[in-house]
């Protein structure tokens, strides 16, 4: 356990940031699952709308530093290919 004041503060700040990042990651995973579910159901319109929402959440997570920009680009690319393959 930390005794120094600055170390105690770092522990608190880390807990707060961890909770925030976990929430954002969960939101991204949920939006990805919605796209995949729409593709599995063969619903093209639902897949396209879910894709735009997913891209938005992924990009915002990348801008907040939760995901690396290449990781977010890879996720967007995979989802886009999945939706485009339905045509």
N, C-alpha and C positions, 0 to 999 in steps of 0.2 A: 504494500500500500504506500502511496506517495505521501511524503511529509512536507515537501516544498510546495509553497503556495502556487507557483507557476505550473508545477506538475499536476496539481489537483485541478487547476483550471483547464489544462490540456485534456485531462480525462473527461471532464464535463463537456468540453467543446467537441471532442471526438465522438462521444455518445450521441450528441445532438446531430452532428453531420452524418453519422452512420444511420440513424433513424431516417433522416431526410433522403439519403441515397437509396436506402432499402425501399422506401415508399415509391420513389421515382422508378426504380428498377421493376417493381411489382406492376406499376402502371404500364410500363413498356411491354412487359411479358403478357399482360392481359390484352393489350391492343393487338399484339402479334397473334395471340390465340384466336381472337375474333376474326382476323383476316383468314387464318387457316381454316377455321370452322366454316366460314362463308364459301371458301374454295371447295371444301369437302362436300358442302351441300349443293354445289354447282349453281350458286346464286351470284351471277356476275355483278348485278347492281349493288348488292350488299357488300360484295368483296371490294368493289371500287371505293365505296364510301368508307368502309373499314380501313382500306389502304391509306386513304388521305389522312384519316385520324391517326393511324399508326405512324405514318411518316412524320406527322407533326409532333407526336409525343417523343419519338426517337430523336428527332433533331433538337428538341428542347432539352432532352436529357444530355445530349452531346454538348450543347452550349453551356450547360451547368457544370460540365466536367465529370458527370457520372460515368459516361462512356467516352472512350477515345473516338476521335472523328472517323478513323478508318473502320472501327468496329460498328459505328452507327451507319456508315455508308454501306458496309457489307450487309447489315440487317435490312436496310431499305432495298438494296439491290435484290436480295433473295426474295423478299416479299413481292416486289414488282415483277420479277420473273415468274413467280407463282401465279399471280393474277393475270399476267399477259398470256400465260400458257393455256388459259381457259378458252381463249378465242378460237 
